Amino acid sequence: MRRSGCFGGGMSSSARSRRPTDDELLDELRRLLAARGKLSSSLIEASEITRAPNTYIRRFGSLVEAYARIGYAVSARQAATSERFRRRSGREDSSA
């Protein structure tokens, strides 16, 4: 398994295999934020309580948008990185 995070209470394989609701995905981010005090792609990737970053990107359009939905304000650096990624990937939505 790709995850080697240090967070207890990881998801079961059956929970990972079904399509999560938006609320479930956002709750995972909230739990990680509560545990670490911040959010980033690398923290999400390493965590056993969240799915892969691309899951949130596909569902919400970007990690910044997912963060906004839980009330997490990103740093200027994170916002700039997200914008560069969006431009390179050809995404037209610039609302996140």
C-alpha positions as CSV (number, residue, x, y, z in Angstrom):
1,M,0.0,0.0,0.0
2,R,1.4,3.5,-0.9
3,R,0.5,5.1,2.4
4,S,2.9,5.1,5.3
5,G,1.4,7.9,7.3
6,C,1.4,8.2,11.0
7,F,-2.3,8.8,11.5
8,G,-4.3,6.1,13.3
9,G,-7.8,5.1,12.3
10,G,-7.1,4.5,8.6
11,M,-9.9,3.6,6.2
12,S,-10.8,0.0,5.5
13,S,-10.3,-1.2,1.9
14,S,-14.1,-1.4,1.5
15,A,-14.5,2.3,2.5
16,R,-11.8,3.2,0.0
17,S,-13.3,1.2,-2.9
18,R,-16.8,2.8,-2.9
19,R,-17.5,6.2,-4.2
20,P,-17.5,8.6,-1.2
21,T,-19.9,11.5,-0.9
22,D,-18.7,15.1,-1.0
23,D,-19.3,15.3,2.8
24,E,-17.2,12.2,3.5
25,L,-14.3,13.6,1.5
26,L,-14.6,17.0,3.2
27,D,-14.8,15.2,6.6
28,E,-11.5,13.4,5.8
29,L,-9.9,16.8,5.1
30,R,-11.3,18.2,8.3
31,R,-9.9,15.3,10.3
32,L,-6.5,15.7,8.8
33,L,-6.6,19.5,9.4
34,A,-7.5,18.8,13.1
35,A,-4.6,16.3,13.4
36,R,-1.9,18.4,11.7
37,G,-3.1,22.0,11.9
38,K,-2.6,22.5,8.2
39,L,-3.3,20.9,4.8
40,S,-1.1,20.3,1.8
41,S,-0.9,17.8,-1.0
42,S,2.0,16.0,0.6
43,L,0.2,15.7,4.0
44,I,-2.9,14.3,2.1
45,E,-0.7,11.9,0.2
46,A,1.0,10.6,3.4
47,S,-2.2,10.3,5.5
48,E,-4.0,7.1,6.1
49,I,-7.3,9.0,6.8
50,T,-7.6,10.6,3.4
51,R,-7.7,9.5,-0.1
52,A,-5.2,10.5,-2.8
53,P,-5.0,14.2,-3.6
54,N,-6.3,13.5,-7.1
55,T,-9.6,12.3,-5.6
56,Y,-10.2,15.8,-4.2
57,I,-9.0,17.5,-7.4
58,R,-11.3,15.5,-9.6
59,R,-14.3,16.0,-7.3
60,F,-13.9,19.6,-6.4
61,G,-11.8,21.0,-9.3
62,S,-8.7,21.7,-7.2
63,L,-7.3,21.2,-3.7
64,V,-7.8,24.9,-3.1
65,E,-11.5,24.6,-3.8
66,A,-11.8,21.5,-1.5
67,Y,-10.0,23.5,1.2
68,A,-12.3,26.5,0.7
69,R,-15.3,24.2,1.3
70,I,-14.1,23.4,4.8
71,G,-13.2,26.9,5.5
72,Y,-9.4,26.5,5.3
73,A,-7.6,29.5,3.9
74,V,-4.6,28.6,1.8
75,S,-1.4,30.5,1.8
76,A,-0.5,32.7,-1.2
77,R,2.1,30.1,-2.2
78,Q,-0.5,27.3,-2.3
79,A,-2.9,29.5,-4.3
80,A,-0.2,30.4,-6.8
81,T,0.8,26.8,-7.2
82,S,-2.8,25.7,-7.8
83,E,-3.2,28.5,-10.4
84,R,-0.1,27.4,-12.2
85,F,-1.2,23.8,-12.2
86,R,-4.7,24.8,-13.5
87,R,-3.2,26.8,-16.4
88,R,-0.8,24.0,-17.3
89,S,-3.5,21.4,-17.3
90,G,-5.8,23.5,-19.4
91,R,-8.5,23.9,-16.8
92,E,-10.7,26.9,-17.6
93,D,-12.4,27.3,-14.2
94,S,-10.4,29.9,-12.3
95,S,-12.8,30.2,-9.4
96,A,-10.7,28.1,-7.0
